[in-house]
Amino acid sequence: MSQHFLLSAAARSLNLAKVLRMSNKEAETVFARIRWEETDGQPICPACGCDAVYDCRRPNGAPRWRCKACRKDFTLTSGTLFAFHKLPLQTYLAAVVIFVNEVKGKSALALSRDLGVQYKTAFVLAHKIREAMGAEIRGVTLGGEGRTVEVDGCYVGGHVRPENKKADRKDRRLSANQNGKRRVVVAIRERDGRTVTQVFESEAASIGFIKARVERGTILQADESSAWNPLHATFETKRINHQEAYSLDDACTNDAESFFSRLRRAEIGHHHHISGAYLARYAREAGFREDYRRNSNGEQFRRVVTLVTKNGPSVDFCGYWQRNRAAALAA
């Protein structure tokens, strides 16, 4: 019997103890080499792209540089998702390691205990990491001539508690008896490829999104839901009736179902409640974990930190607790 990848030595190329033993200088060096990989960690001005900069550290030793071209000051995290950080950089790197070491997800409460910070600090930090994970699929299209893509939906949230007495209970499957908070996560997953997700009120509302994200000439596979019928006009579509089989006549949605299994387990085992405004973020996090499940934790760490450096300050969570902005999730 072959060994599961997560049990193999190849899955463990980085450990949390190594990060926690880093000095501030070592943590700064690691972050700089990932951010400015093309110059082996030598700073580049994020405002104008000039590499002619000089060191002007603060009196407390915090790293800071000044650009000779535009005369602007910047730090290691300027212009990144970790901009305006208050905690030591080592803590942020440790948070990323803890986050990628989890297979299904990491709750903000557990992260706050691991890092010794307030819950709201861990909550915002976790969502910034999710934002980095989700940034990788922004605008990505899947499939192509002869490629196979699976499409499926998973309804999340909007739980309606049944009445105590059987005589008072209503059919919760009917829209009239729901609370309006139930949403569907639609997953588009390419065989041996990436996973793209988005949240809609119904599966039928996702048709335009699917057409925009799947290349022409793709072989589309979906289940028996009538919501997918309009896709036949654009793609060669194979359908599987799950009341008859999980896979039949070379048609199945097992890869998409695998993603939903991870999302469900994250909801039940870690987060307990992921509906509402943040559902799209949790879905993209699950997609990232599913896509890179065969990569070592060291590779995942480097990829996430790279995405953190490539994306600017969070629109949703910059000044979030001061309510400077309302959270508005981007597609």
C-alpha positions as CSV (number, residue, x, y, z in Angstrom):
1,M,0.0,0.0,0.0
2,S,1.5,3.4,-1.0
3,Q,2.1,6.0,1.6
4,H,-0.1,9.1,1.7
5,F,1.7,12.2,0.6
6,L,1.1,14.1,3.9
7,L,2.8,11.2,5.8
8,S,5.9,11.3,3.6
9,A,9.1,13.3,4.3
10,A,8.6,15.2,1.0
11,A,5.6,16.9,2.5
12,R,7.7,18.4,5.4
13,S,10.3,20.8,4.0
14,L,9.7,23.5,6.6
15,N,8.7,23.4,10.3
16,L,7.3,26.0,12.6
17,A,10.2,25.7,15.1
18,K,12.7,26.9,12.5
19,V,10.7,30.1,11.9
20,L,10.2,30.7,15.7
21,R,14.0,30.4,16.2
22,M,14.6,33.2,13.7
23,S,15.9,36.5,14.9
24,N,14.3,39.7,13.6
25,K,17.2,40.1,11.1
26,E,16.8,36.6,9.8
27,A,13.0,37.0,9.4
28,E,13.6,40.3,7.5
29,T,16.2,38.5,5.2
30,V,13.7,35.7,4.4
31,F,10.9,38.1,3.6
32,A,13.2,40.4,1.5
33,R,14.6,37.5,-0.6
34,I,11.0,36.3,-1.4
35,R,9.7,39.8,-2.1
36,W,12.7,40.9,-4.2
37,E,13.7,37.5,-5.6
38,E,15.1,39.0,-8.9
39,T,17.7,41.0,-6.9
40,D,18.3,38.3,-4.2
41,G,16.7,40.5,-1.5
42,Q,18.2,43.9,-2.5
43,P,15.4,46.4,-2.0
44,I,13.5,48.0,-5.0
45,C,11.3,51.0,-4.5
46,P,7.7,49.9,-4.7
47,A,6.6,53.4,-5.9
48,C,8.8,53.9,-9.0
49,G,10.7,50.6,-9.3
50,C,14.2,52.1,-8.9
51,D,16.9,50.0,-7.3
52,A,19.0,53.0,-6.2
53,V,18.0,53.1,-2.6
54,Y,19.9,53.7,0.6
55,D,19.3,52.5,4.2
56,C,17.7,54.9,6.6
57,R,16.7,52.7,9.5
58,R,14.6,54.1,12.3
59,P,16.3,54.7,15.7
60,N,14.7,51.5,17.1
61,G,16.4,49.5,14.3
62,A,13.3,48.9,12.1
63,P,14.4,48.5,8.5
64,R,13.6,51.4,6.2
65,W,14.9,52.7,2.9
66,R,14.7,55.9,0.9
67,C,14.6,55.9,-2.9
68,K,17.1,58.2,-4.6
69,A,14.8,58.8,-7.6
70,C,11.4,59.6,-6.1
71,R,12.7,60.4,-2.5
72,K,10.0,58.2,-0.9
73,D,10.6,56.1,2.1
74,F,9.5,52.4,2.2
75,T,9.8,49.3,4.4
76,L,9.9,45.6,3.8
77,T,6.1,45.4,3.7
78,S,5.2,48.7,2.0
79,G,2.7,48.1,-0.8
80,T,2.0,44.5,0.3
81,L,-0.9,42.8,2.1
82,F,1.2,43.0,5.3
83,A,1.6,46.8,5.0
84,F,1.2,48.9,8.2
85,H,1.9,45.8,10.3
86,K,2.2,46.2,14.0
87,L,3.5,42.8,15.0
88,P,7.1,41.5,14.4
89,L,7.7,40.2,10.9
90,Q,8.6,36.8,12.5
91,T,5.0,36.5,13.8
92,Y,3.6,37.0,10.3
93,L,5.9,34.4,8.8
94,A,4.9,32.0,11.6
95,A,1.2,32.7,10.9
96,V,1.7,31.7,7.2
97,V,3.5,28.5,8.3
98,I,0.7,27.6,10.7
99,F,-1.9,28.4,8.0
100,V,-0.4,26.2,5.3
101,N,0.4,23.3,7.7
102,E,-3.4,22.8,8.1
103,V,-5.0,20.5,5.6
104,K,-8.6,21.7,5.9
105,G,-8.3,25.2,7.4
106,K,-7.3,27.2,10.5
107,S,-9.8,28.9,12.7
108,A,-9.1,32.5,13.9
109,L,-9.5,31.4,17.5
110,A,-6.8,28.7,17.3
111,L,-4.5,31.1,15.4
112,S,-4.9,33.8,18.1
113,R,-3.9,31.2,20.7
114,D,-0.9,30.0,18.7
115,L,0.4,33.5,18.1
116,G,-0.6,35.0,21.4
117,V,-2.6,37.8,19.9
118,Q,-6.2,39.1,20.2
119,Y,-8.9,37.2,18.3
120,K,-9.7,40.2,16.0
121,T,-5.9,40.5,15.1
122,A,-5.9,36.8,14.1
123,F,-9.2,37.2,12.3
124,V,-7.9,40.0,10.0
125,L,-4.5,38.3,9.5
126,A,-6.2,35.0,8.5
127,H,-8.4,36.8,6.0
128,K,-5.4,38.6,4.5
129,I,-3.7,35.2,4.0
130,R,-6.9,34.0,2.3
131,E,-6.9,37.1,0.1
132,A,-3.4,36.2,-1.0
133,M,-4.5,32.6,-1.7
134,G,-7.5,33.7,-3.7
135,A,-5.5,36.3,-5.7
136,E,-3.8,33.5,-7.7
137,I,-7.1,32.6,-9.6
138,R,-8.2,36.2,-10.3
139,G,-9.1,36.3,-14.0
140,V,-7.8,32.8,-14.6
141,T,-9.6,30.7,-17.3
142,L,-9.7,27.0,-17.4
143,G,-9.8,24.3,-20.1
144,G,-9.2,24.6,-23.7
145,E,-9.4,22.3,-26.8
146,G,-9.7,18.7,-25.7
147,R,-9.4,19.6,-21.9
148,T,-12.0,18.4,-19.4
149,V,-13.5,20.7,-16.8
150,E,-16.0,19.7,-14.1
151,V,-18.7,22.0,-12.8
152,D,-20.8,21.6,-9.6
153,G,-22.4,23.5,-6.8
154,C,-22.6,23.2,-3.1
155,Y,-25.2,25.0,-0.9
156,V,-23.8,26.5,2.3
157,G,-25.3,28.4,5.2
158,G,-28.8,29.6,5.9
159,H,-29.6,26.8,8.4
160,V,-33.2,26.9,9.6
161,R,-33.7,25.1,12.9
162,P,-36.7,22.7,12.8
163,E,-39.6,23.2,15.2
164,N,-39.7,21.0,18.3
165,K,-43.1,19.3,17.5
166,K,-43.3,17.3,14.3
167,A,-46.7,18.8,13.5
168,D,-45.2,22.3,13.4
169,R,-42.3,21.5,11.1
170,K,-42.1,22.8,7.6
171,D,-40.4,21.6,4.5
172,R,-37.1,23.4,4.7
173,R,-36.3,22.6,1.1
174,L,-38.9,25.1,-0.2
175,S,-37.6,28.6,-0.7
176,A,-40.6,30.0,1.1
177,N,-39.4,28.3,4.3
178,Q,-35.8,29.4,4.1
179,N,-34.2,32.5,5.7
180,G,-32.6,33.9,2.5
181,K,-29.0,33.4,3.8
182,R,-28.4,30.2,1.9
183,R,-25.8,30.6,-0.9
184,V,-24.2,28.2,-3.4
185,V,-20.5,27.8,-4.0
186,V,-19.9,27.0,-7.7
187,A,-16.7,25.2,-8.4
188,I,-15.1,25.0,-11.8
189,R,-12.3,22.4,-11.7
190,E,-10.1,21.3,-14.5
191,R,-8.8,17.7,-14.5
192,D,-5.2,17.9,-13.3
193,G,-5.5,21.6,-13.2
194,R,-6.8,24.6,-11.1
195,T,-10.0,25.2,-9.2
196,V,-12.0,28.4,-9.6
197,T,-14.8,29.3,-7.3
198,Q,-17.5,31.9,-6.8
199,V,-20.6,32.4,-4.7
200,F,-24.1,32.8,-6.1
201,E,-27.7,32.8,-4.9
202,S,-28.4,29.8,-7.2
203,E,-26.6,27.5,-9.6
204,A,-28.5,28.9,-12.5
205,A,-27.1,32.4,-11.7
206,S,-23.5,31.1,-12.4
207,I,-23.9,30.3,-16.1
208,G,-22.4,33.6,-17.2
209,F,-19.5,33.2,-14.8
210,I,-18.8,29.7,-16.1
211,K,-18.9,30.8,-19.8
212,A,-16.4,33.6,-18.9
213,R,-14.0,31.3,-17.1
214,V,-14.0,28.2,-19.3
215,E,-12.3,28.3,-22.7
216,R,-14.2,27.3,-25.9
217,G,-13.6,23.7,-27.0
218,T,-13.6,22.4,-23.4
219,I,-15.4,19.2,-22.5
220,L,-17.6,20.1,-19.6
221,Q,-18.9,17.6,-17.1
222,A,-21.8,18.3,-14.7
223,D,-24.4,16.5,-12.7
224,E,-28.1,16.1,-13.4
225,S,-29.2,19.5,-12.2
226,S,-31.3,21.4,-14.7
227,A,-29.4,24.6,-13.9
228,W,-26.6,23.4,-16.2
229,N,-28.8,22.8,-19.2
230,P,-27.8,26.2,-20.9
231,L,-24.2,25.1,-21.0
232,H,-25.0,22.6,-23.8
233,A,-25.3,25.5,-26.2
234,T,-21.7,26.5,-25.7
235,F,-19.7,23.4,-24.7
236,E,-19.6,19.7,-25.3
237,T,-21.3,18.6,-22.1
238,K,-21.4,15.2,-20.4
239,R,-23.8,14.7,-17.6
240,I,-23.9,12.2,-14.7
241,N,-27.0,11.3,-12.8
242,H,-25.9,10.7,-9.2
243,Q,-29.1,8.8,-8.5
244,E,-27.8,6.1,-10.8
245,A,-24.0,6.3,-10.3
246,Y,-21.1,8.5,-9.2
247,S,-19.2,7.8,-12.5
248,L,-20.7,6.4,-15.7
249,D,-19.8,6.5,-19.4
250,D,-16.7,8.6,-18.8
251,A,-18.8,11.3,-17.0
252,C,-18.3,12.3,-13.4
253,T,-17.8,15.3,-11.1
254,N,-15.6,13.5,-8.5
255,D,-12.9,16.1,-8.6
256,A,-15.4,18.9,-7.8
257,E,-16.9,16.7,-5.1
258,S,-13.4,16.3,-3.6
259,F,-13.1,20.1,-3.3
260,F,-16.6,20.3,-1.7
261,S,-15.6,17.6,0.8
262,R,-12.6,19.7,1.9
263,L,-14.8,22.8,2.2
264,R,-17.5,21.0,4.2
265,R,-14.9,19.5,6.6
266,A,-13.4,23.0,7.1
267,E,-16.8,24.3,7.9
268,I,-17.8,21.5,10.3
269,G,-14.4,20.9,11.9
270,H,-12.8,24.4,12.1
271,H,-15.0,27.4,11.2
272,H,-18.5,26.1,12.0
273,H,-20.0,29.1,10.3
274,I,-18.6,30.4,6.9
275,S,-21.7,31.8,5.2
276,G,-22.3,35.4,4.5
277,A,-19.9,38.0,3.2
278,Y,-16.8,35.9,3.8
279,L,-18.0,32.7,2.1
280,A,-16.1,33.5,-1.1
281,R,-12.8,33.8,0.7
282,Y,-13.2,30.5,2.5
283,A,-14.1,28.8,-0.8
284,R,-11.0,30.3,-2.5
285,E,-8.8,29.1,0.4
286,A,-10.2,25.6,0.0
287,G,-9.5,25.8,-3.7
288,F,-5.9,26.7,-3.0
289,R,-5.4,23.9,-0.5
290,E,-7.0,21.4,-3.0
291,D,-4.8,22.6,-5.9
292,Y,-1.5,22.4,-3.9
293,R,-2.2,19.4,-1.7
294,R,0.7,17.6,-3.3
295,N,3.2,20.4,-2.7
296,S,5.3,20.4,0.5
297,N,4.6,22.9,3.2
298,G,7.8,24.8,2.4
299,E,6.6,25.3,-1.2
300,Q,3.2,26.4,-0.1
301,F,4.8,28.8,2.4
302,R,6.9,30.4,-0.3
303,R,4.0,30.6,-2.7
304,V,1.7,32.3,-0.1
305,V,4.4,34.8,1.0
306,T,5.1,35.6,-2.7
307,L,1.4,36.3,-3.3
308,V,1.3,38.5,-0.2
309,T,4.2,40.6,-1.6
310,K,2.6,40.8,-5.1
311,N,-0.8,42.1,-3.8
312,G,-1.3,45.6,-2.4
313,P,-2.8,46.5,1.0
314,S,-6.2,44.8,1.5
315,V,-9.2,46.8,0.4
316,D,-11.5,45.0,2.7
317,F,-9.3,44.7,5.9
318,C,-7.2,47.8,5.9
319,G,-8.7,49.7,8.9
320,Y,-11.4,47.1,9.1
321,W,-11.9,47.2,12.9
322,Q,-12.0,51.0,12.8
323,R,-14.8,50.6,10.2
324,N,-13.0,52.9,7.8
325,R,-14.4,50.8,5.0
326,A,-17.1,48.2,4.7
327,A,-15.9,44.8,3.6
328,A,-16.7,44.4,-0.1
329,L,-15.4,41.2,-1.6
330,A,-14.0,41.3,-5.1
331,A,-14.8,38.7,-7.7
